[in-house]
């Protein structure tokens, strides 16, 4: 068995994992930063409150997932004849669709965090097996050479652990930013949802209380 070949392949895979980690970190960081800028613009557009905010938001043109979800929901909420159940289902669908795009490729970092130390450990094992095989065959007579071989084998574990630590920090930062963006999306959906109005006539109080309870159930479902 060619341990030298497998040991070198382990290092090549580790370097490839580091490259993927750096690429995903930069790509997600730039994308989430762009979404944060778009969210700030939406916040300014929604600052007027009342019915002017939904209409002004519905008129915006944007292709990012948060702006697209908010504008589509604002357009539906300002349309007449739409029941609260329809708004609830539509907001849930929009949130799921946007959340998939916001959190895309973060699973790659999670996989690297788990797999990099194991890959480094595999490289160390192969390196030690290579050194002991050479020693058993009489190809290494100097003890210092054996120590250097084992030291080189341990480098794979060090690279794997360092990659996992870098991936852990990067994943936590990006995951936190993605979580804040999804929370902003929830805030927009809740703010654009029209509040129930009390009805006049007999039984108005009970009808109003039922509307309030329905409003609370809707907001709790969106916030989940």
Rosetta blueprint (number, residue, H / E / L):
1 X L
2 X L
3 X H
4 X H
5 X H
6 X H
7 X H
8 X H
9 X H
10 X H
11 X H
12 X H
13 X H
14 X H
15 X H
16 X H
17 X H
18 X H
19 X H
20 X H
21 X H
22 X H
23 X H
24 X H
25 X H
26 X H
27 X H
28 X H
29 X H
30 X H
31 X H
32 X H
33 X H
34 X H
35 X H
36 X H
37 X H
38 X H
39 X H
40 X H
41 X H
42 X H
43 X H
44 X H
45 X H
46 X H
47 X H
48 X H
49 X L
50 X H
51 X H
52 X H
53 X H
54 X H
55 X H
56 X H
57 X H
58 X H
59 X L
60 X L
61 X L
62 X L
63 X L
64 X L
65 X H
66 X H
67 X H
68 X H
69 X H
70 X H
71 X H
72 X H
73 X H
74 X H
75 X H
76 X H
77 X H
78 X L
79 X L
80 X L
81 X L
82 X L
83 X L
84 X H
85 X H
86 X H
87 X H
88 X H
89 X H
90 X H
91 X H
92 X H
93 X H
94 X H
95 X H
96 X H
97 X H
98 X H
99 X H
100 X H
101 X H
102 X H
103 X L
104 X L
105 X L
106 X H
107 X H
108 X H
109 X H
110 X H
111 X H
112 X H
113 X H
114 X H
115 X H
116 X H
117 X H
118 X H
119 X H
120 X H
121 X H
122 X H
123 X H
124 X H
125 X H
126 X H
127 X H
128 X H
129 X H
130 X H
131 X H
132 X H
133 X H
134 X H
135 X H
136 X H
137 X L
138 X L
139 X L
140 X L
141 X L
142 X L
143 X H
144 X H
145 X H
146 X H
147 X H
148 X H
149 X H
150 X H
151 X H
152 X H
153 X H
154 X H
155 X H
156 X H
157 X H
158 X H
159 X H
160 X H
161 X H
162 X H
163 X H
164 X H
165 X H
166 X H
167 X H
168 X H
169 X H
170 X H
171 X H
172 X H
173 X H
174 X H
175 X H
176 X H
177 X H
178 X H
179 X H
180 X H
181 X H
182 X H
183 X H
184 X H
185 X H
186 X H
187 X H
188 X H
189 X H
190 X H
191 X H
192 X H
193 X L
194 X L
195 X L
196 X L
197 X L
198 X L
199 X L
200 X L
201 X L
202 X L
203 X L
204 X H
205 X H
206 X H
207 X H
208 X H
209 X H
210 X H
211 X H
212 X H
213 X H
214 X H
215 X H
216 X H
217 X H
218 X H
219 X H
220 X H
221 X H
222 X H
223 X H
224 X L
